[in-house]
Amino acid sequence: MIAPSASYSFTIRLQIRNRPGMLGRVASAMGEAGGDIGAVDIVETTREQTERDITVKARDSIHAQKIVARLKRLAGVRVVNISDRTFLMHLGGKIEIRNKVPIRTRDDLSMAYTPGVARVCLAIRDDRQRAFSLTIRQNTVAVVTDGTAVLGLGDIGPEAALPVMEGKAMLFKEFAGVDAFPICLGTKDPEKIVETVKLIAPGFGGINLEDISAPRCFEVEERLRKELEIPVFHDDQHGTAVVVLAALLNALRIVRKDIRRIRVVVTGVGAAGTATIKILQSCGVPDLIGVDEHGTLHRGRQKGMDFMKRWVASATNPRQVVGRLGDALGGADVFIGLSVPGILTVKDIKRMARDPIVFAMANPEPEIRPEEALKHVRVMATGRSDYPNQINNVLCFPGFFRGLLDARARSVNDEMKLAAARALAACVSPSELSEEYIIPSVFNKHVAPAIAGGVARAAHETAVARRRRRLDLSGIR
């Protein structure tokens, strides 16, 4: 059973008859309904009743309703109000713009705006690269989506995608000090997406593509990478791939297997699955098999194919395994799930090689629940925060873009992704490494700087860095 989560927590205001034992009855009712009680605060007390705010975690929205219904049946208790804590957090949006310098005097105004700003504008006109040192561009990223592949929700539209993009912008700022702006586009046309991003690019130092459905996302990213002079990074593809590789590098240390001699099965051959396959190939994994709802991808398969799946079919599955997931898992060392809940069974795992590694990352329900798999695997990871070894994109993208912006990179390349993965893996020291700790916490403050340093070094080593070693701040003309 799924544990109660803060994402489904609510605060309920109750008027409780002021009699001995009443609070205990309330707590028991919530516990019997499966709620996880947090803070209990007194609002007001009289001789007849006590008004309290009680915070409760539930498993999902239906479970929350059941908890409330249970309380409503209690004699001596009246439900006054219910506040969904997640919705309260989103009221009015989660981000804002603030000034970095004060405007308190006429002098301040004359330098920040007219007439002084004109000199800065002319300096940039004469050398467009100075926009990176004299404007917000040096630290800004556009988080761009069309709302067609949002979380596990699918095509919900650009307006409904906005809360996710705001959240992404929060994570950029919180973990890496990057100013990110949510850009939700009212079109699904790849041509229009590319054109729009190109038109707004002069105001940004990088582009983070987000939640654009496959296979269109491949075309959009590829074209923008060729047509822009700033880095373009599709986080659903490459952020996932970087974190998966980092976790795998550490898991392989535990089971003492060489990445160049393992067999890997990847379920879900969309954006994330394809990028994961590519990054594993670049590390020398010799035997990869992709599996989708129609079975294994192999040369000659016709059903359910698009241009990217055709590439996967031609570039992987060297033994040409034909069949379902269970057939692909025979003798496999690693299962990487980027697909749908419940498709992996204990019987499938028993077909795998010694000390199997299972990354079941479907959200919110993994391909197999850890409680079922743990007796049969050596290392288990999911995409969830309530189990050990959470494989989460937030471990990658803030530090990755911090490194891109610090190096003032023109583009993103494979060397940067590999550097990011190795830096992330190294954040878990040999003394810390264990079956339940192969990847650091998202709150580990060393992660973003480590990844940023690795990415920036790779940018300089591959000659895509533009930042001068000594920053020119004079601006005097």
C-alpha positions in Angstrom: 0.0 0.0 0.0 1.2 3.5 -0.8 2.3 5.5 2.2 0.6 8.8 3.0 2.4 11.8 1.4 2.7 15.5 1.9 1.6 16.0 -1.6 -1.9 14.9 -0.5 -1.8 16.6 2.9 -4.5 18.8 4.2 -5.3 20.9 7.2 -8.7 20.4 8.7 -10.3 22.8 11.2 -12.4 21.0 13.8 -14.7 22.2 16.5 -14.4 19.5 19.2 -16.6 19.3 22.3 -14.5 20.2 25.3 -14.6 16.9 27.2 -11.8 14.6 28.4 -10.7 12.1 25.7 -12.2 13.9 22.7 -8.9 14.7 21.1 -7.9 11.1 21.5 -11.1 10.0 19.7 -10.3 12.3 16.8 -6.7 11.0 16.6 -7.9 7.4 16.7 -10.5 8.0 13.9 -7.8 9.5 11.7 -5.4 6.7 12.4 -8.1 4.0 11.8 -8.8 5.7 8.4 -5.1 5.5 7.5 -4.2 9.1 7.9 -0.8 10.3 9.1 -1.3 13.1 11.7 1.2 16.0 11.7 0.8 19.3 13.5 -2.1 19.9 15.9 -2.7 23.6 16.7 -5.3 25.2 19.0 -7.2 28.0 17.3 -9.6 28.9 20.2 -10.9 27.3 23.4 -14.1 27.9 25.3 -15.8 26.1 28.1 -17.9 24.2 25.6 -15.5 23.4 22.7 -12.0 23.6 21.4 -11.3 24.6 17.8 -8.2 22.9 16.4 -6.3 22.9 13.1 -5.0 19.3 12.4 -2.6 18.6 9.5 -3.0 15.1 8.0 -1.2 13.2 5.2 -3.3 11.0 2.9 -2.4 8.5 0.2 -4.4 10.3 -2.5 -7.5 12.5 -3.0 -10.0 9.7 -2.5 -8.2 8.6 0.7 -8.4 12.2 2.0 -12.1 12.3 1.4 -12.5 9.1 3.4 -10.6 10.5 6.4 -12.8 13.6 6.4 -16.0 11.4 6.1 -14.8 9.4 9.1 -14.4 12.5 11.2 -17.8 13.8 10.2 -19.4 10.7 11.7 -17.8 11.4 15.1 -20.2 12.7 17.8 -19.1 16.0 19.3 -17.0 16.9 16.3 -17.8 19.5 13.6 -15.7 20.0 10.5 -15.4 23.7 10.0 -13.0 24.0 7.0 -10.6 21.9 4.9 -7.5 23.4 3.3 -5.5 21.4 0.7 -1.9 22.3 1.6 -0.7 21.7 -2.0 -3.3 24.1 -3.5 -2.5 26.7 -0.8 1.2 26.6 -1.9 0.2 27.3 -5.5 -2.1 30.2 -4.8 -1.0 33.2 -6.8 1.9 31.2 -8.3 5.1 30.0 -6.7 7.7 32.4 -8.3 8.2 36.1 -8.7 10.7 38.6 -10.1 12.7 40.8 -7.7 15.2 43.6 -8.3 18.9 43.0 -7.6 19.7 46.7 -7.2 17.6 49.3 -5.3 16.0 52.3 -7.0 15.8 54.9 -4.2 17.1 58.1 -5.7 17.1 60.0 -9.0 20.7 58.9 -9.5 19.7 55.2 -9.2 16.9 55.8 -11.7 19.1 57.6 -14.2 21.6 54.7 -14.2 19.2 51.8 -14.1 16.9 53.4 -16.7 17.1 56.4 -18.9 19.3 58.1 -19.7 22.2 56.0 -18.4 20.9 52.7 -19.8 21.3 53.9 -23.3 25.1 53.7 -23.1 24.8 50.0 -22.0 22.4 49.3 -24.9 24.9 50.8 -27.4 27.7 48.8 -25.9 25.7 45.6 -26.5 24.8 46.8 -30.0 28.5 47.0 -30.9 29.3 43.7 -29.3 26.3 41.4 -28.8 28.3 39.0 -26.6 28.4 41.8 -23.9 24.7 41.0 -23.2 26.0 38.0 -21.2 27.9 40.2 -18.8 25.7 43.3 -18.8 22.2 41.8 -18.6 20.3 39.0 -16.9 21.1 36.8 -19.9 24.2 35.5 -18.2 22.1 33.7 -15.6 18.7 32.9 -17.3 17.1 29.8 -18.7 13.8 29.5 -20.5 11.8 26.4 -19.4 9.8 25.7 -22.5 6.9 23.3 -22.9 3.8 22.7 -25.0 2.1 20.7 -22.2 1.9 17.5 -24.2 3.8 15.1 -21.9 3.5 16.5 -18.4 4.6 14.3 -15.5 2.5 11.1 -15.8 -0.5 13.2 -16.8 0.0 13.3 -20.6 -1.3 16.0 -22.9 -3.0 18.4 -20.5 -2.2 21.7 -22.3 0.1 24.7 -21.7 -2.0 26.3 -19.0 -2.2 23.1 -16.9 1.5 22.6 -17.4 2.4 26.0 -15.9 2.5 24.8 -12.2 5.1 22.2 -13.2 7.2 24.8 -15.1 6.9 27.2 -12.1 8.2 24.3 -9.9 11.0 23.7 -12.3 12.0 27.4 -12.1 11.9 27.1 -8.2 14.3 24.2 -8.3 16.7 26.0 -10.6 16.9 28.9 -8.2 16.9 26.9 -5.0 19.7 24.5 -5.9 21.9 26.4 -8.4 21.0 30.1 -8.2 19.8 30.1 -11.8 16.9 32.4 -12.9 14.5 30.3 -14.9 11.3 31.5 -16.6 8.3 29.2 -17.5 7.4 29.5 -21.2 4.2 27.6 -22.0 3.4 27.6 -25.7 -0.1 27.3 -27.2 0.9 25.1 -30.1 1.9 21.5 -30.7 3.4 22.2 -34.1 7.2 21.5 -34.0 7.8 24.2 -36.6 6.1 26.8 -34.5 7.8 25.7 -31.3 11.2 25.9 -33.0 10.4 29.3 -34.4 9.1 30.7 -31.2 12.1 29.5 -29.1 14.4 31.0 -31.7 12.6 34.4 -31.5 12.9 34.6 -27.7 16.4 33.1 -27.4 18.2 36.6 -27.3 16.9 37.0 -23.7 18.3 33.7 -22.4 21.6 32.0 -21.7 20.1 28.5 -22.2 16.9 26.6 -23.2 15.5 23.8 -21.1 12.9 21.8 -23.1 10.4 20.2 -20.8 7.4 17.8 -21.2 7.2 17.8 -25.0 5.9 14.4 -26.2 8.0 12.0 -28.2 8.8 11.7 -31.0 8.3 15.4 -31.7 10.7 16.3 -28.9 13.6 14.8 -30.8 13.0 16.9 -33.8 12.5 20.1 -31.8 15.7 19.6 -29.8 17.8 18.6 -32.8 16.7 21.6 -34.8 17.2 24.1 -32.0 20.7 22.7 -31.2 21.7 23.3 -34.8 20.0 26.8 -35.2 20.8 28.4 -31.8 24.1 29.7 -30.3 23.1 28.9 -26.8 22.8 25.4 -25.2 19.6 23.4 -25.6 18.9 20.6 -23.1 15.8 18.4 -23.1 15.7 17.4 -19.4 13.2 14.6 -19.8 15.8 12.9 -22.1 19.2 13.9 -20.9 18.6 14.8 -17.3 17.0 11.4 -16.7 19.8 9.7 -18.6 22.5 11.4 -16.5 21.0 10.4 -13.2 20.3 6.9 -14.3 24.0 6.5 -15.4 25.2 7.9 -12.1 23.1 5.5 -10.1 24.2 2.6 -12.3 27.9 3.4 -11.9 27.5 3.2 -8.2 25.3 0.1 -8.2 27.8 -1.7 -10.4 30.5 -1.0 -7.8 28.4 -2.8 -5.2 27.8 -5.9 -7.4 31.3 -5.7 -8.7 30.4 -5.8 -12.4 32.1 -4.1 -15.3 29.8 -1.7 -17.3 31.5 -3.0 -20.5 30.3 -6.6 -19.8 26.7 -6.2 -18.7 23.3 -6.8 -20.3 20.7 -4.1 -19.8 17.0 -4.1 -20.6 15.2 -0.7 -20.9 11.4 -0.6 -20.9 9.8 2.6 -22.3 11.5 3.7 -25.4 10.3 7.3 -25.4 12.4 10.4 -24.8 14.0 9.3 -21.5 14.4 5.7 -22.6 16.1 6.5 -25.8 18.5 9.0 -24.2 19.3 6.5 -21.5 20.2 3.9 -24.1 22.4 6.4 -25.9 24.4 7.4 -22.8 24.8 3.8 -21.7 26.2 2.9 -25.2 28.6 5.8 -24.9 29.9 4.2 -21.7 30.5 0.9 -23.4 27.4 -1.2 -22.5 27.6 -3.9 -25.1 24.2 -5.5 -24.8 21.1 -3.3 -24.6 17.5 -4.3 -25.4 14.6 -1.8 -25.6 11.1 -3.0 -24.8 7.8 -1.2 -25.4 4.2 -2.3 -25.3 4.6 -4.4 -28.4 7.7 -6.3 -27.1 11.4 -6.1 -27.9 12.8 -3.7 -30.5 14.7 -5.6 -33.1 15.7 -5.2 -36.7 12.8 -5.9 -39.0 10.0 -5.1 -36.5 7.2 -3.2 -38.1 4.5 -2.7 -35.4 4.4 0.5 -33.5 7.6 2.0 -34.9 8.6 5.6 -35.4 11.9 7.1 -36.6 13.5 7.0 -33.2 12.4 3.4 -32.4 13.8 2.4 -35.7 17.1 3.8 -34.7 16.9 1.9 -31.4 16.0 -1.3 -33.2 19.1 -0.9 -35.5 21.6 0.1 -32.8 20.7 -2.3 -30.0 19.7 -5.9 -29.3 22.8 -7.5 -30.8 21.4 -11.1 -30.1 18.1 -10.1 -31.8 15.9 -11.3 -29.0 12.3 -11.4 -30.1 9.4 -11.5 -27.6 8.1 -9.9 -24.5 9.8 -8.3 -21.5 10.4 -11.6 -19.8 12.2 -12.9 -22.8 14.5 -9.9 -22.9 15.3 -10.2 -19.2 16.8 -13.7 -19.5 20.4 -13.3 -18.2 20.1 -9.5 -17.9 22.1 -7.8 -15.2 20.1 -4.5 -15.2 16.5 -3.6 -15.6 15.7 0.1 -16.2 12.0 1.0 -16.2 10.8 4.2 -17.7 7.4 3.0 -18.7 4.2 2.1 -16.8 3.3 0.6 -13.5 3.2 -3.1 -12.7 4.7 -4.6 -15.8 7.7 -6.3 -14.0 7.1 -9.5 -12.0 9.1 -11.5 -9.5 9.1 -14.3 -12.1 10.8 -11.9 -14.6 13.4 -10.9 -12.0 14.3 -14.5 -11.3 15.3 -14.8 -15.0 17.9 -12.2 -14.6 21.6 -12.8 -13.9 23.3 -13.0 -10.4 22.9 -9.9 -8.2 20.3 -8.1 -10.4 19.9 -4.3 -10.4 16.4 -3.0 -10.8 15.6 0.7 -11.5 11.8 0.9 -11.6 11.1 4.5 -12.2 7.5 4.8 -13.4 5.6 7.4 -11.3 3.7 7.4 -9.1 3.5 3.6 -9.2 6.8 1.8 -10.3 7.1 -1.1 -12.7 7.3 -3.3 -9.6 6.8 -2.3 -6.0 10.0 -2.5 -3.9 8.3 -4.6 -1.3 7.8 -7.4 -3.9 11.2 -7.1 -5.5 13.6 -6.6 -2.6 14.0 -10.3 -1.7 15.1 -11.0 -5.3 17.3 -8.0 -6.2 20.7 -6.8 -5.0 20.1 -3.0 -5.7 16.6 -1.4 -6.1 15.8 2.2 -7.1 12.6 4.0 -8.0 11.6 7.6 -8.9 9.8 8.0 -5.6 11.0 10.0 -2.6 9.5 7.6 0.0 11.9 4.8 -0.9 15.7 4.7 -0.8 17.6 5.5 -4.0 15.3 8.0 -5.7 16.4 8.7 -9.3 15.2 12.2 -9.9 16.0 14.7 -12.6 16.4 17.5 -10.0 19.8 15.9 -9.2 21.0 16.9 -12.6 19.5 19.9 -14.3 20.2 22.8 -11.8 23.9 22.0 -11.6 24.1 21.1 -15.3 22.8 24.5 -16.4 24.9 26.2 -13.7 27.9 24.7 -15.4 26.7 25.7 -18.9 26.1 29.3 -17.9 29.3 29.6 -16.0 31.2 28.4 -19.0 28.9 30.4 -21.3 28.7 27.3 -23.4 27.5 27.4 -27.0 26.0 23.9 -26.9 25.5 20.7 -25.0 27.6 17.6 -25.9 28.0 14.0 -24.7 31.2 14.8 -22.8 29.3 17.2 -20.6 26.6 14.5 -19.8 29.2 11.9 -18.9 31.1 14.4 -16.8 27.8 15.3 -15.0 27.0 11.6 -14.4 30.5 10.9 -13.0 30.4 14.0 -10.8 27.0 13.0 -9.4 28.1 9.4 -8.7 31.2 10.7 -6.9 29.0 12.6 -4.5 28.4 9.3 -2.8 31.7 8.5 -1.0 33.1 4.9 -0.8 32.3 4.9 2.9 28.7 5.9 2.2 28.0 3.6 -0.7 25.5 0.8 0.0 22.6 -1.0 -1.5 20.3 1.6 -0.1 22.5 4.6 -0.9 23.7 4.7 -4.5 22.6 8.2 -5.3 22.7 11.3 -3.2 19.7 13.2 -1.8 18.2 16.0 -3.8 19.0 18.2 -0.8 22.7 17.4 -0.8 24.3 20.8 -1.2 27.4 19.4 -2.9 25.5 18.0 -5.8 24.9 21.1 -8.0 28.4 22.6 -7.5 30.0 19.2 -8.3 27.9 18.8 -11.5 28.5 22.4 -12.5 32.2 22.0 -12.2 32.2 18.8 -14.3 30.1 20.4 -17.0 32.1 23.6 -17.1 35.4 21.7 -17.4 34.0 19.5 -20.2 32.8 22.7 -22.0 36.3 24.1 -21.9 37.9 20.8 -22.9 35.6 20.4 -25.9 36.0 24.0 -27.0 32.4 25.0 -26.6 33.0 27.5 -23.7 32.9 31.2 -24.6 33.5 32.7 -21.2 36.7 34.7 -20.9 39.0 33.7 -18.1 38.9 37.3 -16.9 35.5 39.0 -16.9 35.5 42.5 -18.5 33.4 44.7 -16.3 34.7 48.2 -17.3 32.0 49.2 -19.8 33.6 52.6 -19.9 33.4 54.5 -23.3 
